Amino acid sequence: MKLNKGFLIFVATAAVSIASTNHSLAQSREDLRRAFMDIHDDKIPHNCEQAAAWLLKYREELRDDLVAELYRTDAQGRDVILHVLYDTKSFVPDERFLRFLMARLPEKDTFLSNDKENWKYINDHFDRFDRLMKDQIAKMNGKPNDLYVVWAIAWLAKKRGILEEYAPLYTSNILAKVAINLKNDEKDFNAGQGVRLFLLLGDQSLPTLREATKSSDKQCSNLARATIDALGGKRQAFGYLNSKVYLTTTPFGPQVRGPDWLDDATEPYLDRETYP
């Protein structure tokens, strides 16, 4: 079955109903085999959620089986197993798992709620992922979620007060790749990710943004000019950006609350494409 947005809620509820199931189920290899089949992306209603709830219930006993299956199941199965492993107290990530998760982040097939779980897990094990995240920035090469990943890494470094360690890794070459995403390319959310990254990096972004203002693409030029002005503290620039992209999005946790003046600054640009 294809996962939907209510997946995690369904699993949590189903796990309660499964709590009274005979403990011998966890010892049955046939039940385990069936559960691993049912978490695949197929056309059978609710089998994935029910299998996920069963795995969640017996996650401690099945830890090693879950880790082994993680590396051979399909994309939906991987999301289910990651969700279960994140809640398995006895699970200790090894180097293979750390690299697997980091390599998976730029792909597009990750279920939306898992994105937030992934970044929360990385934050909870930051020291283990630190080196891999620094290496990942240089690997930006056009994968579907590349830009999301390099923005989330910068956001997490900022959250932890160590952005100065990461900022030099965002070279002019990397930032030029980010600026391409300001164009009107009909890709969802990438312009916002680019704007948020430029704002995080501050004055370091200015040379790339100045070059982007010369773009023949009107969206790119407008967003670049507004981001430059926003870095200079102009409220109207934040208003324009807020009308076009999601400024308050975060990789996990609550969205950032905008300042009290942001709504008033945004209103004039709701029906305007050009800045200022």
C-alpha positions in Angstrom: 0.0 0.0 0.0 1.1 3.6 -0.7 1.7 5.5 2.5 -0.5 8.5 3.2 -0.2 11.5 5.6 -2.0 9.7 8.4 0.5 6.8 8.4 2.3 7.5 11.6 -0.9 8.3 13.5 -2.4 5.0 12.2 0.6 3.0 13.2 0.6 4.5 16.7 -3.1 3.6 17.1 -2.7 0.2 15.6 0.2 -0.6 17.9 -2.0 -0.2 20.9 -4.5 -2.7 19.5 -1.7 -5.2 18.8 -0.4 -4.9 22.3 -2.5 -7.9 23.5 -1.3 -10.1 20.6 0.4 -13.3 21.7 4.2 -12.7 22.3 5.0 -15.8 20.3 4.3 -13.8 17.1 7.7 -12.1 17.6 9.3 -15.5 17.4 7.6 -16.6 14.2 9.9 -16.2 11.1 6.8 -16.6 8.9 5.1 -13.6 10.5 8.3 -11.6 10.2 8.7 -12.5 6.5 5.0 -11.5 5.9 5.5 -8.2 7.7 8.6 -7.3 5.6 6.6 -8.1 2.4 3.6 -6.0 3.5 5.7 -2.9 4.2 6.5 -2.8 0.5 4.7 -0.3 -1.8 1.8 -2.3 -3.2 -1.9 -2.1 -3.8 -3.2 -3.9 -0.7 -5.2 -1.5 1.6 -3.8 -1.0 5.1 -1.3 -4.0 5.0 1.7 -1.7 5.3 0.3 0.2 8.4 -0.7 -3.1 10.1 2.7 -4.6 9.4 4.5 -1.5 10.6 2.5 -1.5 13.9 3.5 -5.2 14.4 7.1 -4.4 13.8 6.9 -1.4 16.1 5.4 -3.5 18.9 8.2 -6.1 18.7 11.0 -3.8 17.7 13.4 -4.6 20.5 13.4 -8.4 19.7 13.5 -7.8 16.0 16.2 -5.1 16.0 18.8 -7.1 14.1 16.3 -8.3 11.5 15.1 -4.8 11.0 18.6 -3.5 10.3 19.3 -6.3 7.9 16.0 -5.7 6.0 16.7 -2.0 5.8 19.4 -2.5 3.2 17.3 -4.7 0.9 13.7 -3.5 1.0 12.1 -0.9 -1.3 11.8 2.9 -0.6 8.6 2.6 1.4 9.9 -0.3 3.4 13.0 1.7 4.2 10.9 4.6 5.5 8.9 2.2 7.7 12.0 0.5 9.1 13.7 3.8 9.8 10.6 5.0 11.7 10.7 1.8 13.8 14.5 1.9 14.4 14.4 5.5 15.6 12.1 4.3 18.4 14.2 1.2 19.2 16.1 2.0 22.4 18.7 -0.8 21.9 19.5 0.3 18.4 23.0 1.8 18.1 23.8 3.1 14.6 27.0 1.8 13.0 29.0 3.5 10.2 27.1 1.7 7.5 23.8 3.0 8.9 25.1 6.5 9.2 26.3 6.5 5.6 23.1 4.9 4.4 20.9 7.5 5.9 23.1 10.4 4.7 23.1 9.0 1.2 19.3 8.6 1.3 18.5 12.1 2.3 19.0 13.7 -1.2 16.6 11.2 -2.8 13.0 12.2 -3.6 11.2 9.0 -2.5 11.3 9.7 1.2 7.9 10.0 2.9 7.3 13.5 4.1 6.9 12.8 7.8 10.2 10.7 7.6 12.1 13.8 6.5 11.4 15.5 9.8 12.1 12.2 11.7 15.4 11.9 9.9 16.6 15.3 10.8 15.5 15.0 14.4 17.4 11.7 14.6 20.5 13.4 13.1 20.3 16.2 15.6 20.0 13.7 18.4 23.2 11.9 17.2 24.9 15.0 15.8 28.4 14.1 16.7 28.1 10.9 14.7 26.8 12.7 11.6 29.0 15.8 11.9 31.7 14.7 9.5 29.3 13.1 7.0 27.2 16.3 6.8 30.3 18.3 6.1 31.2 15.9 3.3 27.7 15.9 2.0 27.7 19.7 1.2 30.3 19.2 -1.5 28.3 16.4 -3.0 25.5 18.6 -4.2 25.0 17.5 -7.8 21.4 17.9 -8.8 19.6 15.1 -7.0 16.0 15.9 -6.2 16.5 16.8 -2.5 20.1 18.1 -2.7 19.1 21.6 -2.0 16.9 20.6 0.9 19.8 18.7 2.4 22.4 21.5 2.2 19.8 24.0 3.6 18.9 21.6 6.4 22.5 21.1 7.3 23.1 24.8 7.5 19.9 25.3 9.6 21.0 22.5 12.0 24.5 24.0 12.4 22.9 27.4 13.1 20.6 25.9 15.6 23.5 24.3 17.4 25.6 27.5 17.3 28.3 26.2 15.0 27.4 27.6 11.6 30.9 29.2 11.4 32.4 25.7 11.1 30.1 24.9 8.2 29.9 28.2 6.3 33.3 27.9 4.6 32.1 24.6 3.0 29.4 26.6 1.1 31.8 27.6 -1.6 31.0 30.0 -4.5 30.6 26.9 -6.7 28.0 25.4 -4.3 26.2 28.7 -3.9 26.0 29.1 -7.7 24.2 25.8 -7.8 21.9 27.0 -5.1 21.1 30.3 -7.1 20.0 28.3 -10.1 17.0 27.1 -8.0 15.7 30.7 -7.7 14.6 30.5 -11.2 11.0 29.7 -12.2 11.6 26.1 -13.0 8.2 24.7 -11.7 9.9 22.6 -9.0 8.1 22.7 -5.7 9.7 24.6 -2.8 13.3 24.8 -4.1 13.3 28.6 -4.5 12.3 28.9 -0.8 15.1 26.5 0.2 17.6 28.6 -1.7 16.4 31.9 -0.2 16.5 30.4 3.4 20.0 29.2 2.8 21.2 32.5 1.5 19.6 34.3 4.5 21.3 31.8 6.9 24.7 32.4 5.4 24.4 36.2 5.5 26.9 38.4 3.8 28.7 35.3 2.4 25.8 35.0 0.0 26.1 38.5 -1.4 28.4 37.9 -4.4 26.3 35.0 -5.6 23.1 37.0 -5.1 24.4 40.0 -7.0 25.3 37.8 -9.9 21.8 36.3 -9.8 20.1 39.7 -10.1 21.5 39.8 -13.6 19.5 36.7 -14.6 17.0 37.0 -17.5 14.6 34.9 -15.3 12.4 37.4 -13.6 11.7 35.3 -10.6 15.4 34.7 -10.0 16.2 38.4 -10.4 13.4 39.5 -8.1 14.2 37.0 -5.4 17.9 37.7 -5.5 17.3 41.5 -5.2 14.9 41.0 -2.3 17.2 38.6 -0.5 20.1 41.2 -0.8 17.8 43.8 0.7 16.6 41.5 3.4 20.2 40.8 4.4 20.4 44.6 4.7 17.5 44.6 7.1 14.8 46.0 4.9 11.4 45.0 6.1 9.7 45.3 2.7 12.2 42.8 1.3 11.2 40.3 4.0 7.6 41.0 3.1 8.2 40.3 -0.5 10.1 37.1 0.2 7.4 36.0 2.7 4.7 36.4 0.0 6.6 34.1 -2.4 8.4 31.4 -0.3 8.0 29.8 3.0 10.4 31.7 5.3 9.4 30.0 8.5 9.8 26.3 7.5 12.2 24.2 9.6 13.6 20.6 9.0 11.9 19.5 12.3 10.2 21.0 15.2 7.8 24.0 15.1 8.0 26.6 12.5 9.8 29.8 13.3 7.4 32.6 14.4 7.8 35.6 12.2 8.1 39.1 13.7 4.9 41.1 14.4 5.4 43.4 11.5 5.9 40.6 8.9 2.2 40.3 7.9 1.9 44.0 7.2 5.1 44.0 5.2 3.8 41.0 3.2 0.4 42.3 2.3 1.4 44.7 -0.5 3.2 41.9 -2.4 0.5 39.2 -2.3 -0.7 40.1 -5.8 2.6 41.4 -7.1 5.4 39.4 -8.8 7.9 42.3 -9.1 10.2 43.6 -6.4 10.1 46.2 -5.0 
